[in-house]
């Protein structure tokens, strides 16, 4: 009865810091809209989270749901993104997303973590240090987040479900 619902959006923004923040408010943390609303309040998902792939300009959602709840979960995930597009979030959601990224400043404490960050930056042709990115995130405004989220267009919906009458 369980299934996996994956959704993908093409993001047409070049404002990477704003898109990072939009993703974090939408589903990138355990304080995000997907987790708190779709999973906790509505009990439509076992898990639900989003990620933003800067190098590809895409945002994806991964969720585990009951097969019977496909349409409700699908629609509610879209609704939560619409709330971000409209700027309907609380200040604590914004501050929580920003606090999540504070870990960037501690990357230099781990040689491996710093290497991974730098390799990722090199792979996409970026030269931002962790400190540069953190400073850029602190400059993001709610209007920039809304514009970045509004650039996201649903591209792919994939639903993997099992056989209802499966036997071992």
N, C-alpha and C positions, 0 to 999 in steps of 0.2 A: 504493500500500500504506500510505500515511500517512493518519492521521486526526487530528481535533482532538476531545479529550474535555473537556467543560466540565461542571462540577458546581456546584450552588448550595445553600446552606443558609440557613434563616431562623434568626437568632440572637435568642433571647428574653431576653437580659440587658440591663440598664441600666448595667452596670459596664463602661463604655467602656475605661478603661485596661487592665483585665484581658482584655478581648476583643482589644484591640490586641496585647497580649503573646501571647495564645493563637494568634492568626493568625501572628505572627512566628515562633513556635516551630514551628508546623505547616508553613507554606510561604511565609512572607513575606520570606525572605532566602536567600542562597546557602548558609547554614549550617543551614537548616531541614530538617525531617524529609522533606518531599517531595523536595527537591533531593538530599540526601545518600543517602537510602534508595531511593526510587522511581526516581530518575534515575541516580545514580552506582552504588550497590551492586547494584541489580537490573536496571538497564538497560532499564526498561520505558517510559521517556519520553525524547524528545529534549529537552523542557523541561517543567517542572512548577512552578507557583507558585500561591500563594493571595493574595487581597486581601480586606480587610474594608471595607465601605462603611457607616460609622457612620450616615450620614443615612438609610439604608434598612434598617439592621439585618440585613444579609446578608453572608455570606462566600462567595466564589467561588474555584474552582480552574480554572485553564487549563492544559492539557497537550497536547503533541503526541506521538502514539503510533503504533506500527504497528497497523494494523487488526486483525491476528490477536491482538494483546495486549490487546484491549479489556477483557475480563473480569478478567484478571490485574491490569491497571493500575487499573481501577475498584475492585476489592476491596482492593488495597494502599493506595490513597488513603484509603479508608474506614478501613482498619486504622491508618494513621498518625494520623488524627484521633482514633481510639479511644485510642491511646497518650497523646495530649495530654489527652483527657478523663479518663484514669486517673492523670494526673500522672507518666507515665513519660518523663521527660526528664532529661538530665544538667545539672549546674549550668552547664557551659560553654554549653549551648544557651540557658539562661535569660539568662546574662550577655551572650551574643552578640546576643540579641534586644534587650536593653536598650541595648547599645552602638550598635546600628543607629539607635535613636531619639535618640542624643546629637546628631545633626545638627540637631535642633530648636533647640538653643541657638545655632546659627550662622545661623538664619534672618534675624536682624537685620543680617547682613553683606550681604544682597542685598535691595534694595528690592522687586524683582519677586517674590522668593520670599516675603517677608513679606506683600506684598499678596495673593498667592495664598492663603497660610495664612489671613489675616484674612477674605478673601472666602468661603473655605470655611467658616470658623467662623460667619460671619454667615448664610450660606445655611442652616445647620442650627440656628440660634438659640443657638449656644454662645458663650461669652465667654472661654474659656480662652486665656491667652497661651501661647506656646510654652514659657515657663518654668513656667507652671502645669501644663501637660500633662506636662512632663518630671518635675516633682516628684511628680505623681500616679502616673506609671509606676514611679518608685522605691519607691512604697509598696505596689505590687502584690505579693501573696503567692502562693505556689504553689497554695494552696487556692482563692483567688479565680480564678486562671487555670483550674483544673479546673472550677469552677462555671460560668464563662463558656463554656468549650468544651462542657460538658454541655448548655447551653441550645441548642446548634446542632442543628437537625433538617434532614435532607436533604430538599430540595424539588424540585430539578430536575437531571436528567442529560441532556445533549445530546451526541450523538456525530455528528460530520460526517466522512464518509468518501468517498473517491473511488471511481471505477469501477476494478475490478481489471484489466480488459482495455482500459483507455483507450489510444488511439493519437493521435498528433499529425497 
